[in-house]
Amino acid sequence: MIEPLSQETFITRKQTVLLSNGIRLAYVELGDAKGVPVLLLHGFTDSARSWSLIAPHLAADFRLIAPDLRGHGQSDKPEGCYTIPEMAHDIRLLIRELELAPVHVVGHSLGGRLTQAIAERWPQVVRKIVLMSTSAVPRERKGWLWGNILALRDPIDPEGAFVREWCSTSLPVDENFLAHVRRESAAVPARVWHSIHYEQLAYDPAPLLQDISAPALILRGEEDEIATAEHQDQLKGGIIGSRFISLPGRGHNMHWEAAETLARLFDAFLKES
C-alpha cells in the first residue's frame, strides 16, 4: 500500500489529454509506471476521485489510470452525445492515446456499462474486466431516480436531499471524502444528468454480452438497490465463463465502503494467469 492522497490535493494530480475526436479528458495516474495498466471507470456523476480510497491498496503493483468521463469532473462537457457507445469510444481513444493496450478495465455502475461496451467492441485492447455494481438492463422511465433527475435544475445543491441520498453508502465512509463527492456530483450540469439517464432508456446492452471474451469478474453488494440481484443474474447468464461474488452488507458504492476488501479481490483476479 502507498501513502493515501488527501482529498484536498487529489485534484492537483489530474492531467488532461486531447482525444482525436476533439474531446479533452482529465485523468489521474497513480502507481507503478512500469506495472500492468488498469483503467478505472467511475460511475454516473462521480469522477476519478471515486477511486481515491481504493487506489493506494493497488498502486504498488499496477499502473492505475482513472479518467473523468465526458460530462464529469474536469473533462469536457459537450452538449452531446452521452450514449454508451459514444462514451465508450472516448475511452477507446484514451487507451490508444496513452498506449495502454492491452489493459485491465474496472468499471463501477455507469463505468461498468462502458467496460462492457469496450470489451464487446474492441476485445483486442482488453485483458480482463471487473464489473462492479452494474447491469445490462435499460433504465426505466419511472421511480425515485427518474423523477429526481428530471427535476434537477442548475445550480444543483450538493447538500440537498437528493444529492445526499444519491451519494450515500450502506456503511460509514469518511465524511470529508463524501463531501467532496457531493460537490463534484452537484457540479455536473443538470443537462448532463438528464442526457445520460435519458440515453440509457433506449440502450439495451444485453444482446451484446455474448460478445465479451475477456475473463470477467462481477461484483455486487447485497444491499445495492440500483444493480439488483436480477440484474446480476442477467450479467452472469450473458457473459460466458464470468465469475460472480456477492458481498453482504455492502451497497452500490462498495469500493468506498470496503476499499481494502475490494482491492484484495481485484488484485487476486487481475494477477491470475
C-alpha positions in Angstrom: 0.0 0.0 0.0 1.2 3.5 -0.8 0.5 6.6 1.2 -3.1 7.8 0.6 -3.5 11.2 -1.1 -5.5 13.7 0.8 -8.9 14.6 -0.7 -7.9 18.2 -0.8 -4.8 17.5 -3.0 -6.3 14.7 -5.2 -7.4 17.1 -7.8 -3.9 18.5 -8.3 -2.8 15.1 -9.7 -5.1 15.5 -12.7 -3.6 15.6 -16.2 -5.5 16.2 -19.5 -5.3 14.7 -22.9 -7.0 15.8 -26.1 -8.5 12.9 -27.9 -8.7 12.6 -31.7 -12.5 13.2 -31.6 -11.9 16.6 -30.1 -12.9 15.7 -26.5 -10.5 16.6 -23.7 -10.5 14.2 -20.8 -8.9 14.7 -17.4 -7.3 11.7 -15.7 -5.3 10.8 -12.6 -2.4 8.3 -13.0 -1.0 6.5 -9.9 1.1 3.6 -9.1 3.9 1.8 -10.8 4.6 3.4 -14.2 6.0 0.1 -15.4 3.2 -2.0 -14.0 0.4 -3.7 -15.8 -2.1 -0.9 -16.7 -5.5 -0.9 -15.0 -8.2 1.6 -16.2 -10.7 2.6 -13.6 -14.0 3.9 -14.9 -16.2 5.7 -12.4 -20.0 5.8 -12.0 -22.7 8.3 -13.1 -21.9 11.8 -11.8 -18.7 10.7 -10.0 -15.2 11.4 -11.1 -11.7 10.0 -10.8 -11.9 10.7 -7.1 -14.3 7.8 -6.8 -11.2 5.5 -6.8 -9.1 7.6 -4.4 -9.9 5.3 -1.4 -9.0 2.0 -3.2 -6.1 3.2 -5.3 -3.5 3.2 -2.5 -4.1 -0.5 -2.0 -3.5 -1.3 -5.7 -0.8 1.3 -6.7 2.2 -0.8 -5.6 1.7 -3.4 -8.3 -0.3 -1.7 -11.1 -0.3 1.4 -13.3 -3.6 3.0 -12.4 -5.4 5.4 -14.8 -8.6 6.9 -13.6 -10.3 9.3 -16.1 -13.1 11.7 -15.6 -15.7 10.6 -18.1 -17.0 13.2 -20.6 -19.5 15.5 -18.8 -17.9 14.8 -15.4 -15.1 16.3 -13.2 -12.7 18.3 -15.2 -13.3 16.7 -18.6 -15.2 18.4 -21.4 -18.9 18.7 -21.1 -20.3 18.9 -24.7 -23.9 19.5 -25.5 -24.0 15.8 -26.7 -23.7 12.9 -27.1 -23.9 10.9 -23.9 -24.8 7.5 -25.3 -23.0 4.4 -24.0 -21.2 3.7 -27.4 -20.1 7.3 -27.7 -18.7 7.5 -24.1 -17.0 4.1 -24.6 -15.4 5.4 -27.8 -13.8 8.2 -25.7 -12.2 5.5 -23.5 -11.0 3.5 -26.5 -9.3 6.7 -27.8 -7.8 7.3 -24.3 -6.4 3.7 -24.4 -4.8 4.5 -27.7 -3.5 7.9 -26.8 -1.9 6.7 -23.6 -0.7 3.4 -25.2 -2.4 1.3 -22.5 -3.4 -1.8 -24.6 -3.8 -4.5 -23.5 -5.4 -3.1 -20.4 -7.4 -4.4 -17.5 -10.7 -2.4 -17.2 -12.6 -2.0 -13.9 -16.0 -0.2 -14.1 -18.4 0.9 -11.4 -22.1 1.4 -12.3 -22.1 3.5 -15.5 -18.4 2.8 -15.8 -19.3 -0.9 -15.8 -21.6 -0.4 -18.7 -18.8 1.3 -20.6 -16.5 -1.6 -19.6 -19.0 -4.0 -21.2 -19.1 -1.9 -24.4 -15.3 -1.7 -24.7 -14.9 -5.5 -24.2 -17.6 -6.2 -26.8 -16.4 -3.8 -29.5 -12.6 -3.8 -29.0 -11.7 -7.1 -27.4 -8.1 -6.8 -28.6 -7.4 -4.0 -26.2 -8.7 -5.7 -23.1 -7.0 -8.2 -20.7 -9.7 -8.7 -18.0 -12.7 -6.8 -16.9 -14.3 -6.2 -13.5 -18.0 -5.2 -13.5 -19.0 -3.7 -10.1 -22.5 -2.6 -9.1 -23.6 -2.5 -12.8 -26.0 -4.2 -15.1 -27.1 -4.7 -18.7 -30.7 -3.6 -18.1 -32.1 -0.5 -19.9 -33.1 2.3 -17.5 -36.8 2.8 -16.7 -38.9 5.9 -17.1 -40.2 5.7 -13.6 -39.2 5.6 -10.0 -37.2 7.6 -7.5 -34.2 8.2 -9.6 -36.0 9.1 -12.8 -38.3 11.6 -11.1 -35.5 13.3 -9.1 -33.2 13.6 -12.2 -35.9 15.1 -14.3 -36.5 17.7 -11.6 -32.8 18.9 -11.4 -32.0 22.4 -12.4 -28.8 24.3 -12.2 -27.3 25.1 -9.8 -27.6 21.8 -8.0 -27.4 21.9 -4.2 -24.6 19.5 -3.1 -26.2 19.3 0.4 -29.8 18.9 -0.9 -31.8 15.8 0.0 -31.4 14.1 -3.4 -27.7 14.5 -3.8 -27.1 13.4 -0.2 -29.1 10.3 -0.9 -27.5 9.7 -4.3 -24.0 9.8 -2.7 -24.9 7.8 0.4 -23.5 4.5 1.5 -24.7 1.4 3.3 -21.7 1.5 5.7 -20.0 4.6 7.3 -17.4 6.3 4.9 -15.1 9.2 5.6 -17.3 12.3 5.6 -14.6 14.5 4.1 -14.5 12.2 1.1 -18.3 12.2 0.8 -18.4 16.0 1.0 -16.0 16.2 -2.0 -18.1 13.6 -3.9 -21.3 15.5 -3.3 -19.8 18.8 -4.5 -18.4 17.1 -7.7 -21.7 15.4 -8.4 -23.6 18.7 -8.0 -21.1 20.4 -10.3 -22.2 18.0 -13.2 -24.6 20.2 -15.2 -28.3 19.2 -15.0 -28.4 18.7 -18.8 -25.7 16.0 -18.4 -27.6 14.3 -15.7 -30.7 14.4 -17.9 -28.9 13.3 -21.1 -27.0 10.3 -19.6 -30.0 8.9 -17.8 -32.3 9.5 -20.8 -29.9 7.9 -23.3 -29.9 4.7 -21.3 -33.7 4.4 -21.7 -33.2 3.4 -25.3 -30.0 1.4 -25.0 -30.3 -2.4 -24.4 -26.8 -3.9 -23.9 -28.0 -7.4 -23.1 -27.8 -8.8 -26.6 -24.1 -7.9 -26.9 -23.0 -9.6 -23.6 -22.3 -12.8 -25.6 -19.5 -10.9 -27.5 -17.4 -10.4 -24.3 -14.5 -12.9 -24.4 -12.3 -11.3 -21.7 -12.3 -13.0 -18.3 -14.9 -11.2 -16.3 -15.4 -10.7 -12.5 -18.9 -9.5 -11.5 -19.2 -7.9 -8.0 -22.4 -6.9 -6.2 -23.1 -5.5 -2.8 -26.2 -7.3 -1.4 -27.7 -4.0 -0.2 -27.5 -2.5 -3.7 -30.9 -1.2 -4.7 -29.7 0.0 -8.2 -27.9 -3.0 -9.5 -30.3 -5.6 -8.3 -29.8 -9.4 -7.9 -32.0 -9.8 -11.1 -29.6 -7.5 -13.0 -26.6 -9.6 -11.8 -28.3 -12.8 -12.9 -28.6 -11.4 -16.4 -24.9 -10.4 -16.5 -23.9 -13.8 -15.2 -26.0 -15.6 -17.8 -24.9 -13.4 -20.6 -21.1 -13.4 -20.1 -19.7 -16.9 -20.7 -17.4 -18.1 -18.0 -17.8 -15.0 -15.8 -17.2 -15.2 -12.1 -19.6 -13.7 -9.5 -19.0 -12.5 -6.0 -21.7 -11.1 -3.7 -20.7 -9.0 -0.7 -23.1 -9.0 2.3 -23.8 -5.7 3.9 -22.3 -3.7 1.1 -24.2 -1.3 -1.1 -23.9 0.3 -4.6 -20.7 2.2 -3.6 -18.9 -0.8 -2.1 -15.5 0.4 -3.2 -16.0 3.3 -0.8 -17.3 1.2 2.0 -14.8 -1.6 1.8 -11.8 -0.4 -0.2 -9.2 -2.8 1.2 -11.5 -5.8 0.7 -12.3 -4.8 -2.9 -8.6 -4.2 -3.6 -7.7 -7.7 -2.5 -10.4 -9.1 -4.8 -9.2 -7.0 -7.7 -5.6 -7.9 -7.0 -6.2 -11.7 -6.9 -8.3 -11.7 -10.0 -6.1 -9.5 -12.2 -3.0 -11.4 -11.2 -4.3 -14.8 -12.1 -2.7 -16.4 -15.1 
